[in-house]
Amino acid sequence: MKRLNSILAVIILISSVIFGHQIISISIYNQTHKYDYAEINNIKYGLLNVEEWKKQINIILETELNTLYSTKTTEYEFKKRIRVLIKTLIDKIDKHIRKNNSNSAGGWVRQSFINIFLSPDDIKKGIPKYTNAIIHEMKKTKTRNHIKIILNEQIEKYFELTFDTSEKPGIDYILHRTQSFSIDNAKARLFNTISVTNKLIFIETAILIILTLFLFSLSFFNTGVLTPSRYVYLVISLLILLTVGLLTPLIDLDIKISKFSFMLMGHTVAFRDQVIYFQSKSIIDIFIMLVKHNDTQIKLAGMLVALFIIILPILKITSSTCYYFNYRNARNNPVICFFIKKSGRWFIEATMIISTLMTYTIFNRIISGRFNHFNAVSRDLIVALKNDTYLQPGYYAYLAYAIFALFLTDYLSRDRHMTSSINNQIKPTT
């Protein structure tokens, strides 16, 4: 039975190593895709980009021109307006001529001649013909294209007054890397890849935690004594969880405008999923980012992160191992005893886990509360801001490590029967 348990423990440990390596490699791969997706959806390439506004406005203008005479109703309304315009123009011209001719004798003669041979009422009788001729001319493809050119020139003049400093070398690189022929195609590919990969990472992280739980259960509940081989297995499983927790993303901060739309000439101008801010960082990423900063205080914060979240957990595992094997009489060493018997009560990793969870909760509530003031829904305008901040598998892996490590050190510090049994199996190493 003991041999079977040992074989099972080795199989679990090998599986944990495989899953741990896979989680880290896939997470780094997926993290790159997340940044690409955030970059390609960045607000500077959408809502704040002049070219995107041009595209949408040009589509609306082209649609309006193409549908201008597409129905009898719109053609009738257009003819009606042209008739009124021509009639008004004739009346103004007649009034202007009469006013100029009223100031002199020659003008009076000219006006008399006009009254005899040219009557405004006779001219107005031809308004329907003039209207049909204008409509016929405007329906020609050449005329429509000329109107489009004029409108585009006016749009260009208007947008020249604005500033667009957004360059797109990053977008071109993403298109090349994803082998996409358009931005929309790249978005679809990245979204599908991220969704599938993210689900896989969560499943594999859950399996890794379950394997570690099973290994701990096998070591503590099926046998009376924690043997050296089993203790080594547990330490290796803790190191796997710690490595996964340090190298995989801890939290994703994603703030975006999910929808911005308004009505223009009866058409919808819309921008979706405009990313305002995105970060996906592991503990190691956070440490590197902080120590590379120019500010000395931020560098100091990075060193504290390394001390409390990286170095101390490793020292704790090392101290536990020395204590278990009584390396150089480690059980009488005050430093080792502090890590085993004192620090286990407050456990610095647990503090980090609670701090991260509180930061996530507070950040989520603050951002969501702030965004509610910006959200707007009316008949002509819709603004919807979204906070997609989520805890990632790295957090749960580190949390699992903290719980299992706390259990192991607490067991070493409390179980006198285990200590006496180990003393019978292991002599202090000198």
Sequence and secondary structure as in RCSB ss.txt:
>XXXX:A:sequence
MKRLNSILAVIILISSVIFGHQIISISIYNQTHKYDYAEINNIKYGLLNVEEWKKQINIILETELNTLYSTKTTE
YEFKKRIRVLIKTLIDKIDKHIRKNNSNSAGGWVRQSFINIFLSPDDIKKGIPKYTNAIIHEMKKTKTRNHIKII
LNEQIEKYFELTFDTSEKPGIDYILHRTQSFSIDNAKARLFNTISVTNKLIFIETAILIILTLFLFSLSFFNTGV
LTPSRYVYLVISLLILLTVGLLTPLIDLDIKISKFSFMLMGHTVAFRDQVIYFQSKSIIDIFIMLVKHNDTQIKL
AGMLVALFIIILPILKITSSTCYYFNYRNARNNPVICFFIKKSGRWFIEATMIISTLMTYTIFNRIISGRFNHFN
AVSRDLIVALKNDTYLQPGYYAYLAYAIFALFLTDYLSRDRHMTSSINNQIKPTT
>XXXX:A:secstr
 HHHHHHHHHHHHHHHHHHHHHHHHHHHHHHHHHHHHHHHTBGGGTTT HHHHHHHHHHHHHHHHHTTTSSHHHH
HHHHHHHHHHHHHHHHHHHHHHHHHHTTSHHHHHHHHHHHHH  HHHHHHTHHHHHHHHHHHHTSHHHHHHHHHH
HHHHHHHHHTTS      HHHHHHHHHTT SSHHHHHHHHHHHHHHHHHHHHHHHHHHHHHHHHHHHHHHTS SS
  HHHHHHHHHHHHHHHHHHHHS  EEEEEEEEEEEEEETTEEEEEEEEEEEEEEE HHHHHHHHHTSS HHHHH
HHHHHIIIIIIHHHHHHHHHHHHHHTBTSGGG HHHHIIIIIHHHH HHHHHHHHHHHHHHHHHHHHHHHHHHH 
EE SSEEEEEEE  EE HHHHHHHHHHHHHHHHHHHHHH HHHHHHHHHH   B 
